[in-house]
Amino acid sequence: MTSTFKSAACEAAHASSTVDVRLSSPSDAKEWDHYVDQHPMGTFFHLYGWAAVSANAYGYEPLYLVARRGPKIVGVLPLLDVRSPLLGRSIISTAFTTGGGPIGDDDAILDALAEAAVALGRERRVKYVELRGDWKADPTWLVKSGKYATFNYHMPQDEAENLSLIPRRRRAQIRKAIKSANEGALQMRYDQDPDLFYRLYARALRNHGTPVFPKKFLTGLAQAFSTEVEISFVEFEGAPVATLLSFYYKDAMILYYAGSSPEAKAARANDYHYWSLMRRAVERGYTTLDFGRSKIGTGPYHFKTLWGIDPEPLSYQYKLITAQNMPDVNPNNPKFYYFTKAWQHLPLPVANTIGPLLAPNFP
């Protein structure tokens, strides 16, 4: 990245203001993260570490825009130049995450960051610019909602109260899972074993018809966010059947990458896993459990609703550059139906070899 970018469009947009929007450089990382930490809308996915992780694992070029008034950072927008062999070129904030859209001190700064993103898109002749996150775009941006939802739960400190707020049927399953754990059949592990995590997660994604990400993406996350990442497992009768990669940030535990084997359901491993992580987060001083993003209508979406947490629909904003229509890149798209069904029947070694090569096409 270079710190000298300033497009003509960006100059025109800010001629009457003191806001300066430029591409950041790695030397801005510490100051950038401090701004994200302090901003009420700053999320884990705004942190600077995602730039190197995405670049190294997928080859995407980071385009991290920083807004300043004088020497002070007043807004940030993490972008990635995504070059997909199958779907073409786009600029996205931030790929593979639920958010990462513009944050700033006021609406004028948000607009300035968005305009600079569009200027980059035009200069690079991408198909579209996609901004994720809660911000009010001007009417020239297209908005897509109803595809994804996120789930956030404020956890009571008291265990009995926490359990009482979970719907009766799910609560009964949790109690059975706890009983099974007390009898020794279920056991939690927290040992940061990325190889085991990847094997379980890759198998689960193959079963869902989705290509798995490259293993070096997992390695990059562990290196960039060593104090924020935790890997957990549930064993059933000594064999690992469920795994989760979680992030800890601000007041929240974010349950992000989850995978389980077919044996996990009958063993109630997922019920025990989520409940155990919920109580672990409370014990460590966290007050919010973020169940992550799910496609509306899918199995993971319905599983999360059973915990009594209201889904919060996500909206993505698009500015079309060379494309004529908004993209629809998700397994529920009928265009991907046969691909998904075929992928589910691939031998696991084949899926794990081809998947990392295809994953960059689905940011």
C-alpha positions in Angstrom: 0.0 0.0 0.0 1.1 3.6 -0.5 0.3 6.6 1.6 0.3 9.0 -1.4 -3.0 8.1 -3.0 -5.4 11.0 -3.4 -7.7 10.8 -6.4 -9.1 13.7 -8.3 -12.6 12.6 -7.2 -11.4 12.6 -3.6 -9.8 16.1 -4.0 -13.1 17.5 -5.4 -15.2 15.9 -2.7 -13.1 17.6 0.1 -12.1 20.9 -1.4 -14.3 22.7 1.1 -13.3 20.7 4.1 -10.2 19.9 6.2 -10.7 16.1 5.8 -7.9 14.3 4.0 -8.6 10.8 2.9 -5.6 8.7 1.8 -4.5 5.1 1.6 -2.8 4.1 4.8 0.5 2.4 5.2 1.6 -0.3 7.7 3.1 2.5 9.9 -0.5 3.6 10.6 -1.5 0.2 12.0 -1.1 1.1 15.7 -2.9 4.4 15.5 -5.6 2.8 13.3 -6.3 0.1 15.8 -6.4 2.6 18.6 -9.1 4.6 16.7 -11.1 1.4 16.1 -10.8 0.4 19.8 -12.1 3.8 20.9 -14.9 4.2 18.3 -18.3 2.9 19.4 -18.9 1.4 16.0 -15.4 -0.1 15.7 -15.5 -3.9 15.3 -13.0 -6.7 15.3 -13.3 -6.7 11.5 -12.0 -3.1 11.3 -8.7 -4.0 12.9 -5.6 -3.5 10.7 -4.4 -7.1 11.0 -7.0 -8.3 8.4 -5.0 -6.5 5.7 -1.9 -8.8 5.9 -4.0 -11.9 6.6 -6.1 -11.4 3.5 -3.2 -10.5 1.3 -1.1 -13.4 2.3 -3.8 -16.0 2.2 -5.8 -14.9 -0.9 -3.6 -12.5 -2.7 -6.0 -9.6 -2.3 -4.6 -6.1 -2.2 -5.4 -4.1 0.9 -6.7 -0.6 0.3 -7.1 0.7 3.8 -8.4 4.3 3.7 -7.7 6.6 6.6 -9.4 10.0 7.1 -7.5 12.7 9.0 -8.2 16.3 10.1 -4.7 17.5 10.6 -2.6 14.8 12.2 -5.6 13.1 13.9 -7.4 10.1 12.5 -11.1 10.8 12.3 -12.3 7.8 10.2 -11.2 4.5 8.6 -12.4 2.2 5.9 -10.7 -1.2 5.4 -11.0 -2.3 1.7 -9.7 -5.2 -0.3 -9.2 -5.3 -4.0 -10.7 -8.7 -4.7 -9.7 -10.4 -8.0 -11.9 -13.4 -8.6 -11.2 -15.6 -11.6 -14.8 -16.7 -11.7 -16.6 -13.5 -10.7 -14.4 -10.7 -11.7 -12.9 -7.8 -9.8 -14.5 -5.9 -7.0 -13.6 -3.8 -3.9 -15.1 -5.0 -0.7 -15.0 -4.0 3.0 -14.0 -6.4 4.4 -14.0 -9.8 2.6 -15.0 -12.9 4.7 -16.4 -10.8 7.5 -19.7 -9.5 8.7 -18.7 -5.9 8.7 -15.8 -3.5 8.2 -17.7 -0.7 6.6 -16.8 3.0 7.1 -16.6 4.4 10.6 -15.9 8.0 11.4 -16.4 11.0 13.7 -19.4 12.3 11.7 -21.5 11.7 8.6 -19.3 14.0 6.4 -16.4 11.7 7.1 -18.3 8.6 6.3 -19.4 10.2 3.0 -15.8 11.2 2.3 -14.6 7.6 2.9 -17.3 6.1 0.7 -16.6 8.6 -2.1 -12.9 7.7 -1.9 -13.8 4.0 -2.2 -15.9 4.7 -5.3 -13.0 6.7 -6.8 -10.7 3.7 -6.2 -13.3 1.5 -7.9 -13.5 3.7 -10.9 -9.7 4.0 -11.3 -9.4 0.2 -11.1 -12.5 -0.5 -13.2 -13.9 -3.0 -10.8 -17.4 -4.4 -11.2 -18.7 -2.8 -8.0 -17.7 -1.5 -4.6 -19.4 -3.3 -1.7 -19.5 -1.8 1.8 -20.6 -3.9 4.7 -21.7 -2.5 8.0 -24.3 -0.2 9.6 -24.0 3.2 7.9 -26.5 5.3 6.0 -25.4 5.5 2.4 -26.7 8.2 0.1 -29.5 7.2 -2.4 -27.1 6.5 -5.2 -26.0 3.4 -3.4 -27.9 0.2 -3.9 -28.8 -1.7 -0.8 -29.2 -5.5 -0.4 -30.8 -7.0 2.7 -32.6 -10.2 3.6 -29.7 -12.5 2.7 -27.8 -12.6 6.0 -28.5 -12.0 9.6 -26.4 -11.8 12.8 -27.3 -12.8 16.3 -26.2 -11.0 19.5 -27.1 -12.0 23.0 -26.5 -10.1 26.2 -25.5 -12.7 28.7 -26.7 -12.5 32.3 -24.0 -13.0 34.9 -26.1 -15.5 36.8 -26.0 -19.0 35.3 -29.6 -19.9 36.4 -31.0 -16.7 34.9 -29.0 -17.3 31.7 -30.4 -20.7 31.3 -34.0 -19.6 32.1 -33.9 -17.1 29.2 -33.2 -19.9 26.6 -36.4 -21.4 25.1 -37.7 -24.5 26.9 -36.9 -27.1 24.3 -33.3 -25.9 23.8 -32.9 -25.6 27.6 -33.9 -29.2 27.9 -31.3 -30.3 25.4 -28.6 -28.2 27.2 -29.5 -29.9 30.5 -29.2 -33.3 28.9 -25.9 -32.3 27.5 -24.6 -31.1 30.9 -25.7 -34.4 32.4 -23.8 -36.2 29.7 -20.7 -34.1 30.4 -21.1 -34.8 34.2 -21.1 -38.5 33.4 -17.9 -38.1 31.3 -19.3 -38.7 27.8 -18.8 -35.0 26.7 -15.7 -33.0 27.4 -14.5 -29.5 26.4 -11.0 -28.7 25.2 -9.2 -25.4 24.7 -5.8 -26.3 23.3 -5.4 -24.1 20.2 -4.9 -27.1 17.8 -5.2 -25.5 14.4 -4.6 -28.8 12.5 -7.5 -30.6 14.3 -9.7 -27.5 13.9 -9.0 -27.4 10.2 -9.7 -31.1 9.6 -13.1 -30.9 11.4 -14.1 -27.6 9.9 -13.1 -28.6 6.3 -15.2 -31.8 6.7 -18.2 -29.8 7.9 -17.9 -27.3 5.0 -17.7 -30.1 2.4 -20.8 -31.6 3.9 -22.6 -28.2 3.5 -21.3 -27.9 -0.1 -18.9 -25.0 0.5 -15.2 -24.8 -0.3 -13.0 -24.4 2.7 -10.6 -21.5 3.0 -6.8 -22.0 2.6 -5.1 -23.3 5.8 -2.7 -20.4 5.7 -5.7 -18.1 6.3 -6.2 -19.9 9.6 -2.5 -19.6 10.4 -2.5 -15.9 9.5 -5.5 -15.2 11.9 -3.7 -17.0 14.7 -0.5 -15.0 14.2 -2.2 -11.6 13.6 -4.7 -11.9 16.5 -2.9 -14.2 18.9 -4.5 -12.7 22.0 -8.0 -12.5 20.5 -8.3 -16.0 18.9 -9.4 -19.1 20.7 -10.0 -22.6 19.4 -12.3 -25.0 21.3 -13.4 -28.6 20.8 -16.0 -30.9 22.2 -15.1 -34.6 22.5 -17.7 -37.3 22.7 -16.4 -40.5 24.3 -12.9 -39.4 23.6 -13.3 -38.4 19.9 -13.5 -34.7 18.8 -16.9 -34.1 17.2 -17.3 -30.3 17.2 -15.0 -27.3 17.0 -15.2 -23.5 17.1 -12.8 -20.7 16.4 -13.8 -17.6 18.4 -12.7 -14.0 18.6 -12.6 -11.9 21.8 -13.0 -8.2 21.2 -14.2 -5.3 23.4 -17.1 -6.7 25.5 -18.0 -9.6 23.1 -17.1 -13.2 22.4 -17.6 -13.8 18.7 -18.3 -17.4 17.7 -17.2 -17.3 14.1 -16.0 -20.5 12.4 -17.9 -23.6 13.6 -17.7 -27.2 12.4 -19.1 -30.5 13.6 -19.2 -34.1 12.6 -22.5 -36.0 11.9 -22.1 -37.6 15.3 -22.3 -34.3 17.1 -26.1 -33.9 16.8 -27.0 -37.1 18.6 -24.4 -36.4 21.3 -25.8 -32.9 21.8 -22.2 -31.7 21.4 -23.2 -28.4 19.8 -25.6 -27.6 22.7 -22.9 -28.3 25.2 -20.4 -26.4 23.2 -22.3 -23.1 22.9 -23.5 -23.2 26.5 -20.0 -23.9 27.8 -18.6 -21.0 25.7 -21.3 -18.7 26.9 -20.5 -19.4 30.5 -16.7 -19.2 29.8 -17.2 -15.7 28.3 -19.2 -14.5 31.3 -16.5 -15.9 33.7 -13.9 -13.9 31.7 -15.8 -10.7 32.0 -17.5 -10.5 28.6 -21.2 -9.5 28.4 -22.1 -10.1 24.8 -22.2 -13.3 22.8 -22.0 -12.7 19.0 -23.2 -15.9 17.2 -21.9 -14.6 13.9 -23.4 -14.3 10.5 -25.7 -16.9 8.9 -27.6 -17.1 5.7 -31.3 -16.6 6.3 -33.2 -19.9 5.9 -30.2 -22.2 6.4 -29.6 -24.8 9.0 -27.2 -22.7 11.0 -29.7 -19.8 11.0 -32.5 -22.0 12.4 -30.2 -23.5 15.0 -29.3 -20.0 16.3 -33.0 -18.9 16.5 -33.6 -21.9 18.8 -31.6 -20.2 21.4 -34.2 -17.4 21.7 -32.0 -14.7 20.0 -33.7 -12.4 17.6 -31.9 -12.3 14.2 -30.7 -8.9 13.1 -30.8 -8.6 9.3 -27.6 -7.4 7.7 -27.5 -4.8 4.9 -24.8 -4.4 2.3 -24.4 -1.3 0.2 -23.2 -1.4 -3.5 -22.0 1.1 -5.9 -22.0 -0.4 -9.4 -19.0 0.6 -11.5 -18.9 -1.6 -14.6 -21.5 -4.2 -13.5 -25.2 -3.8 -14.5 -26.7 -5.7 -11.6 -25.9 -6.3 -7.9 -23.9 -9.5 -7.3 -25.6 -12.5 -5.8 -22.7 -14.6 -4.5 -24.1 -17.1 -2.1 -24.9 -20.9 -2.1 -28.7 -20.1 -2.0 -28.4 -18.6 -5.4 -30.0 -21.1 -7.9 -26.9 -20.7 -10.1 -24.9 -22.4 -7.4 -27.4 -25.1 -6.5 -25.9 -27.9 -8.6 -22.4 -26.9 -7.6 -23.3 -27.1 -3.9 -25.0 -30.5 -4.4 -22.0 -31.9 -6.3 -19.5 -30.5 -3.8 -21.2 -32.4 -1.0 -20.4 -35.7 -2.7 -16.7 -35.0 -3.4 -14.2 -37.3 -1.6 -12.9 -35.2 1.3 -9.2 -35.2 0.1 -10.4 -33.9 -3.3 -12.6 -31.2 -1.7 -9.7 -30.1 0.6 -7.4 -29.8 -2.3 -9.7 -27.9 -4.7 -11.5 -25.9 -2.0 -8.7 -23.5 -1.1 -8.2 -22.8 -4.8 -11.9 -21.9 -5.2 -12.4 -20.1 -1.9 -11.0 -16.7 -3.1 -14.0 -16.5 -5.5 -16.5 -16.3 -2.6 -15.5 -13.4 -0.4 
